[in-house]
Amino acid sequence: MLALGSSLPVGTVHDDYGNTVRLTDFLGSYIVLYVYPRDNTPGCTAEACSFRDQSKDIVATGATILGISPDTAQSHKKFKDKFELNFTLLADPDRVIIEQLGAWGEKTSYGKTSMGVLRSTFVFDKKGTLIKVWPKVSPATHGEEIADYLRELKA
């Protein structure tokens, strides 16, 4: 995983509308970048909905929520519309940003080891410096955990 004090990863990805973006486009706010394996799967849906449900509190702290996975922009758009997600999803099919974050690696599921996305969350300060990492998360309650962290940070 990317070390605390590191800068935002470099590279371009596409948002859920197909626009080319860089993470630096979001400087000036705290950046909550959550990495998830795949749209429309149970854990990823629970996590996205958790962020959706906590988005008002998260944004009130001066943060921007960004989800990123290897899915396409078209997949993200459908996922976002289906679950009424109110934040940006980033498509990184070549894993340019995901690998820089250290969120691609060996994982074990049902006794089988494979390479894949490591569900994790990174918070960058307003200047793009990494200030907090969650290398493992509980999808259903993670949005609340992030909101609590940001409220404490602002206190």
N, C-alpha and C positions, 0 to 999 in steps of 0.2 A: 504494500500500500504506500501511496505517496506520503512522505514525511511531513509532519507539522512544520510550518515555516516555508514550505515550498510555494512556488508561484502557480497560477492557473496553467493547466495544460494548453499547449499551442496546437492550432490546427482548425480546419473548418469542418462543419457538419451542417446538416439541414434541419430546420425546425419542422413542425407538423404541417406547415403550409408549403414546404418545399423551398423556403428561403435559405440562402447560405448565411450562416452565422458563425461567429467566434465567441468563445466564452468571455473574452475581453469586452464584447459588446454590452455586457451586463455589469461592468464595473460601476461603482458609485452606490451599489447596494450590496448587502450581504448576499452571497450566492449559495443557495442550498442545492447541491448537485447530487441527486440520488441516482444510483446505477442499478438497473434491474434487468433480469434476463430476457423477458419476452412479454409482449402485449397479450392481453386476454388469457392469461394463465391465472389460476386461483391466487397464488401468493402475490403476484405482480398487480393484479386487480385490487386486492385488499390493500396493498401499500399505496397505490395511486389514489384510491378512495379515501384513505387515511389522510393523505396530503390534501386532497380536495376539501375534506371536512374541516381541516385545520388551517386552510389557506388564509382565511381572513386574519387570524391571529398571527400567522407567520409573516404575512405581508405588512401587518401593522408594526412589526419590529424593524422594518426597513429592508426586508429580505425578498429575494426573487427565488421562486422554486423552479428548478429545471430537472426533468427526468431524462435519463439517457439510456438507450439500449441499442443493440445491433439491428433492430427492426428498421424498416423503411419509413420514410415520411408518410407515405400513403397508409401504412399500417397504423402509425401513430395517430393520424387524423381520424380514422375509423374508431380506434380505441378511445380517443379523447371525446369524440362525439357520443359514443355509446354510453360512457360513464360520466358525461358532463364534467370533464376535468377542466379546471379553470387556471391552468398553468401550462407552460411550454414543455413539449416533449422534443428531444433531440435525437435524430437518426444518425447512428454511427456504425453502419454496416461493415466498415473496414477496421473498426475498433481503434481508430486513431487516438481519441480522447480516453476511451476506456482503458487501453493498455498503458497510457501515460499515468493514469490514476493508480495503476497496479490492481485494477478490478477485473482482470482476466487471468485465470489460472486454473490449477487443478482443483477439482471438487469431486466429492463422492455423493452419489445419490442411489439409494437402494442397493448399496454394496458395490456399485460400479463406479470406477474412477474415470473421469473425462476432463477435458478442458472446457471452460465456460466462463460466463459472467459471474463474478462474485458480488452478490447483492451487498451494497455498501452505500454510505452517504458521506459526503464531504461538505464542509462549510468553509467558505472563503470570506475574508473580510472585504470591506469596500474597496480596498486597493488590490485585491486579488491574491492575498496571502492565506494559505491554508491554516485554519485555526482549530478545526475539530474534525475527527474522523470516527465514523462508526463502521468497523470492518464486518460486523454482523448485525442484523436488525430483525425485529419482530414486525413483520409487514402490517398487521392489523392495527398496531398502536404506534407505529413509528412517527407518523405526522404529529401526534400529541407530544412525543418525546422531543422532536425538533422544536415545536412551539415553546415547550417549557425551557429548553436550552437557550433559545433566543431571548425569551423574556428575562431569564437570569442574566444573560450577557448584557442586556440593555439596562438592567437595574443598577 
